Every structure is written in C-alpha cells, then in structure tokens.
Amino acid sequence: MLKVRPDIIVAGAGVAGIAAAVAAARRGCSVLLVEKSGMIGGTATGGAVGALCGLFKNGGDSPGELLNVGIVEEIALALLETSSVKKIGKVFTLPYSPKQLLSVLEILCSSESNLQVMLNGSITSVTVNDGVIGVLELAADIGTCNCSPKVLIDATGDGSLSFLAGAGYELSPAGELQMAGFTAALCGIAAGADSLSLKIPFVIAKGIESASIAEFFRYTVYYPGTGATEGFLKISLPDCADSYAVDLPLQAEKLLCFLAGQLTELENASIATTSKRLFSREGRRIKGGYRLSAEDVLFGRKFPDAAVKGAWPMEIWTPGRGVSYRYPPDGDYYEIPAACLKADGFKNMLLAGRCISVTHEALASTRVIGICAALGEQAGLEAVKMII
C-alpha cells in the first residue's frame, strides 16, 4: 500500500498540506500526503475560488513585494504567467484559473521523489502515549495499513486529525460560524465590465426586494477573473445541513439567468464551472502554544518566533449579517508565531492552514490561500527540525 514508511504524514492536500509536504520532501524526509477526496488542492481548486488572497500588504497604488517567499512565491509566479495582480478596494489579489492552479500543484507534488500522495485516503485511528502519536491506521480504496510516522501535520482545514487524537479545540456556535461559500466561474462576460463588483450586489438586493429572486442569494458577491470576459459569482450560505442539501449548481444557473436579464454585460455569459460542493470558511481551531487574536492582526503585532506574515483583513461572513472587514494598518503586516502551529499537549503533531491556533476573528484573516500556503511550508520545515 505504501512505497516507503514515511517520516512525516500530512493530512489534507489543500495548499497548506501540499506546501508542508513539498517543503519536508525537499529536505530529504520521506512524506506521505493523505487526501480524503479524489483530487488535490482543496478549496483552492475544488472550490473554484479563483483569487489568491493574502500575498501582499494593503493600501498603496501597487502591491509591492510578496509578504512571504518560498513555495507560495513559486505558486504565485507560475500563476502570473497568465494573470496579473488586481486591486479591489484596499487589497491586492491574484486571479487564477482553478485548472491552472491544479496543474501547478500537481507539478509541485510530482517533482518530489520523497513525496507520495494518497488520494481517497483517511486516517481512521491513532494511538497517543505521553503526548506522542504512535501507530495510526490508514484507510484507502485498496485497503488499510498501520504506520508509525515520526511527525504528523494536520492540514485538514477542520482539524479532523487533531480531533481524532484528542486535541483541544474551539468551535464557534452556529450563529457565529462563518458562512460557507459556493463559487460559479463565468465566461462570456462583455469586455470592459469593470463595475460588476458594485452592480451585482445592488441588482440582487433589488431582486430580493421585489421577490424576483430568493433571499437565498442575498450574500452573493462578484469578482473578476484572469481574462477580460471571465469572472466569479460567490454565493455565501449558513454552514449547516440545510445549505448542503441545496442543489447549488442549479441555483447558480437561476441567479445568472436573472442577472443576465438585468445587466447587459451578462447577456451572453454562461457558467464554465462551479465548486465541487459548498466549502466551509471556518471549522475547529486547534489549541496551540499561542492563540493569535484580533488585536494581534489589527495592530500588526510582531513575534520573536514569527513564522508567517499576514495582512489580509479580518473578512468575517456572519449569518444574517453578511460580510464585514477590519484591516491591519495600511502598509504594515502582522506575524503568526510558530507556537500557533504546535498542537498543545502533543510532541509530534503540527498544524497548518485553517486549523491553526487562532481566535474566530483572527481566522477570518489567516484562512486565505496565500497565508495558508506559507503556513504549510513553515509547518513542513518545523517537522524536519523535529526529525533531525
């Protein structure tokens, strides 16, 4: 089932997990990257997100240098071959094609001989003794096996590996848990449609007011794609069972049909692809050696054990209220200390991506792709140090 017995197992093959696995593999460790679905990339590819956020400081006329270098820089440079950085309000984003990002991530993984990827796999049980995770059981299509890695990295997004191991965590109540998102990628938009980000929410609000469309669409936003005739509609819904039961691709078609009747820029637009499913913005936040707070983000706090820099605003999608933004100082950044990546009470488990040790508010900044990729690489490097 396994080519080699890995030194490190990374759970979750989103951008954080991939960056962690690649960073460790490049430094000579044997790494197994376990992904529960049938493809890598997580929300960044399967969610059809379409914009890489968290790369730059806010404010100013140009983005300046990348906040974090390394693997996230490799990814950004590859995407910049067919895209360009765009400024939306105070922030800078890098639009991308989900298909192109998937290709970039596949190349990163396949280039490392020390890295094995297991799709449709899961960690079903673990043993823990005195803070050390010992034997764990892996399950995949071809069967099960036991494995004893030296270090584990939880990059599952919802902290499912840490939860399985009995780690402490925080989870926001239903009324505060950030809304989940579903994205429809559009093509055939009229060239020069630069104001759709403003027009579409206004038209949707009027449509709901007149009962032309359902309340369901109230928290939908639009942002441009990589090409002049491409863009993305993102529908946000409460992260609950009722939302997951909705036929979201059908609803996205209905919304586009309504918008095309109101906006000439969308008369010939169609849906090129959609998210594979509804994707969560927030899940379990595992307790670590330090808990990054809203104040740390807003005041641009720096740390002696800094691992990653961030400047994305706290973008909180609250059920019944929609989105709110609170920004770090323009031209500045905050730091995420390495202690946020170390699961409290465990000697050989690290955290990467959405499930690191942060508050509900701070997560609204740290969860974006650019920051998660940098967190993943730093977790991978820390895992290597624990082995050497």
Secondary structure in CASP SS format (residue, H / E / C, confidence):
PFRMAT SS
TARGET T0000
AUTHOR 0000-0000-0000
METHOD secondary structure of the structure
MODEL  1
M C 1.00
L C 1.00
K C 1.00
V C 1.00
R C 1.00
P C 1.00
D C 1.00
I E 1.00
I E 1.00
V E 1.00
A E 1.00
G C 1.00
A C 1.00
G E 1.00
V H 1.00
A H 1.00
G H 1.00
I H 1.00
A H 1.00
A H 1.00
A H 1.00
V H 1.00
A H 1.00
A H 1.00
A H 1.00
R H 1.00
R C 1.00
G C 1.00
C C 1.00
S C 1.00
V E 1.00
L E 1.00
L E 1.00
V E 1.00
E C 1.00
K C 1.00
S C 1.00
G C 1.00
M C 1.00
I C 1.00
G E 1.00
G H 1.00
T H 1.00
A H 1.00
T H 1.00
G H 1.00
G C 1.00
A C 1.00
V C 1.00
G C 1.00
A E 1.00
L E 1.00
C C 1.00
G C 1.00
L C 1.00
F C 1.00
K C 1.00
N C 1.00
G C 1.00
G C 1.00
D C 1.00
S C 1.00
P C 1.00
G C 1.00
E C 1.00
L C 1.00
L C 1.00
N C 1.00
V C 1.00
G C 1.00
I H 1.00
V H 1.00
E H 1.00
E H 1.00
I H 1.00
A H 1.00
L H 1.00
A H 1.00
L H 1.00
L C 1.00
E C 1.00
T C 1.00
S C 1.00
S C 1.00
V C 1.00
K E 1.00
K E 1.00
I E 1.00
G C 1.00
K C 1.00
V E 1.00
F E 1.00
T E 1.00
L E 1.00
P E 1.00
Y C 1.00
S C 1.00
P H 1.00
K H 1.00
Q H 1.00
L H 1.00
L H 1.00
S H 1.00
V H 1.00
L H 1.00
E H 1.00
I H 1.00
L H 1.00
C H 1.00
S H 1.00
S C 1.00
E C 1.00
S C 1.00
N C 1.00
L E 1.00
Q E 1.00
V E 1.00
M E 1.00
L C 1.00
N C 1.00
G C 1.00
S E 1.00
I E 1.00
T E 1.00
S E 1.00
V E 1.00
T E 1.00
V E 1.00
N E 1.00
D C 1.00
G C 1.00
V E 1.00
I E 1.00
G E 1.00
V E 1.00
L E 1.00
E E 1.00
L E 1.00
A E 1.00
A E 1.00
D C 1.00
I C 1.00
G E 1.00
T E 1.00
C E 1.00
N E 1.00
C E 1.00
S C 1.00
P C 1.00
K C 1.00
V E 1.00
L E 1.00
I E 1.00
D E 1.00
A C 1.00
T C 1.00
G C 1.00
D C 1.00
G C 1.00
S H 1.00
L H 1.00
S H 1.00
F H 1.00
L H 1.00
A C 1.00
G C 1.00
A C 1.00
G C 1.00
Y E 1.00
E E 1.00
L C 1.00
S C 1.00
P C 1.00
A C 1.00
G C 1.00
E C 1.00
L C 1.00
Q C 1.00
M C 1.00
A E 1.00
G E 1.00
F E 1.00
T E 1.00
A E 1.00
A E 1.00
L E 1.00
C E 1.00
G C 1.00
I C 1.00
A C 1.00
A C 1.00
G C 1.00
A C 1.00
D C 1.00
S C 1.00
L H 1.00
S H 1.00
L H 1.00
K H 1.00
I H 1.00
P H 1.00
F H 1.00
V H 1.00
I H 1.00
A H 1.00
K H 1.00
G H 1.00
I H 1.00
E H 1.00
S C 1.00
A C 1.00
S C 1.00
I C 1.00
A C 1.00
E H 1.00
F H 1.00
F H 1.00
R C 1.00
Y C 1.00
T E 1.00
V E 1.00
Y E 1.00
Y E 1.00
P E 1.00
G C 1.00
T C 1.00
G C 1.00
A C 1.00
T C 1.00
E C 1.00
G E 1.00
F E 1.00
L E 1.00
K E 1.00
I E 1.00
S E 1.00
L E 1.00
P C 1.00
D C 1.00
C C 1.00
A H 1.00
D H 1.00
S H 1.00
Y H 1.00
A C 1.00
V C 1.00
D C 1.00
L H 1.00
P H 1.00
L H 1.00
Q H 1.00
A H 1.00
E H 1.00
K H 1.00
L H 1.00
L H 1.00
C H 1.00
F H 1.00
L H 1.00
A H 1.00
G H 1.00
Q H 1.00
L C 1.00
T H 1.00
E H 1.00
L H 1.00
E C 1.00
N C 1.00
A C 1.00
S E 1.00
I E 1.00
A E 1.00
T E 1.00
T E 1.00
S C 1.00
K C 1.00
R C 1.00
L C 1.00
F E 1.00
S C 1.00
R C 1.00
E C 1.00
G C 1.00
R C 1.00
R E 1.00
I E 1.00
K C 1.00
G E 1.00
G C 1.00
Y C 1.00
R C 1.00
L E 1.00
S C 1.00
A H 1.00
E H 1.00
D H 1.00
V H 1.00
L H 1.00
F C 1.00
G C 1.00
R C 1.00
K C 1.00
F C 1.00
P C 1.00
D C 1.00
A E 1.00
A E 1.00
V E 1.00
K E 1.00
G E 1.00
A C 1.00
W C 1.00
P C 1.00
M E 1.00
E E 1.00
I E 1.00
W E 1.00
T E 1.00
P C 1.00
G C 1.00
R C 1.00
G E 1.00
V E 1.00
S E 1.00
Y E 1.00
R E 1.00
Y C 1.00
P C 1.00
P C 1.00
D C 1.00
G C 1.00
D C 1.00
Y C 1.00
Y E 1.00
E E 1.00
I E 1.00
P E 1.00
A H 1.00
A H 1.00
C H 1.00
L H 1.00
K E 1.00
A E 1.00
D C 1.00
G C 1.00
F C 1.00
K C 1.00
N C 1.00
M E 1.00
L E 1.00
L E 1.00
A C 1.00
G H 1.00
R H 1.00
C H 1.00
I C 1.00
S C 1.00
V E 1.00
T C 1.00
H H 1.00
E H 1.00
A H 1.00
L H 1.00
A H 1.00
S H 1.00
T H 1.00
R C 1.00
V C 1.00
I H 1.00
G H 1.00
I H 1.00
C H 1.00
A H 1.00
A H 1.00
L H 1.00
G H 1.00
E H 1.00
Q H 1.00
A H 1.00
G H 1.00
L H 1.00
E H 1.00
A H 1.00
V H 1.00
K H 1.00
M H 1.00
I H 1.00
I C 1.00
END
